[in-house]
Amino acid sequence: MAMQYQWYPGHMTKAKRQIQEDLKLVDVIIELVDARIPYSSKNPDIQAMAANKPRVLLLNKADLADAKKNTLWKEYYENQGYLVVPVNSKSGDGAKEVGKVIAQACKEKTERDRKKGILNRPVRAMVVGIPNVGKSTFINTFAGKAIAKTGNKPGVTKGKQWIRLNKDVELLDTPGILWPKFEDQSVGLCIALIGSINDEILVTTELGFELCRFLTAEYPGALTAKYGIEECQDANELLQRFAKKRACLSKGGVLDIDKASGFLLDDFRNGKIGQFTLEQVKQRVDKSENEKTVSE
Ligand code: G4P
């Protein structure tokens, strides 16, 4: 079930304060975004909150995204100073690489420790991300079966639980929940398409329409290959063809486009049509450049 959420200024202030407190306890931040929407699922404020901590960025649900685009987004965020790994938290794919980059991120700290004579002190990390990006799944999968809670330690805020990921890394067991960007309608659309906000915010039919438009433009042939329907420029017409093919009829025998859109979205979200990335690096980069110059 997709998580429903709504953020109010009060929530955000509280969440921000909590994250700022927790960040004091860790050496490295592991930020999760959804690989299908690596821009829209990323909270812009964490950058400022994280100050000078090393940052690891996981393109989670990489199994559902376009592999070529994963590479492009990886490069994009690497250029911004992140250590980036595409992962599948459900299967654990990418686990080795995650371990490696955490060690890399903390190299300086480990070095400083060594100079002070502190050896083999585990690195402390914390997971952050907007709802539904897979934070809990990541923690459960990557901590494995042998989740060993290390409990409270002197000098550490009471009640904090740490999970031993491996001999080198400890993870705070509660992830930091961030909020998505709101200012931009296309971000809302992206988040709705992957199913992370309540469909009622955007009408299902509208989402079906947008999905048809996106797929025919960016991945021509994908709908034909999956459903055997002929693609066309007109997304309304295409949605009708899909409804006909899936025999989505309402009582009076007319096509039920809302129902058809629901089926199409389900297939898309579960990766049944293929692996797609909704956001292109170029579009988003151009957009952020414009936003910087055109202030309202
Ligand atoms: P959160 O803590 O950040 O809110 O997210 P959570 O772990 O609850 O994950 C949200 C949904 O995303 C879950 O699906 C989870 O299984 C799925 N998920 C997480 N990581 C991955 C991944 O790397 N690949 C894929 N394909 N899915 C992932 P759900 O629909 O809530 O449950 P279910 O379908 O697993 O039963």
Residues whose N, C-alpha, C, O or C-beta is under 5 A from the ligand:
A	BS01	G4P	M1 N60 K61 A62 D63 V87 N88 S89 K90 I130 P131 N132 V133 G134 K135 S136 T137 F138
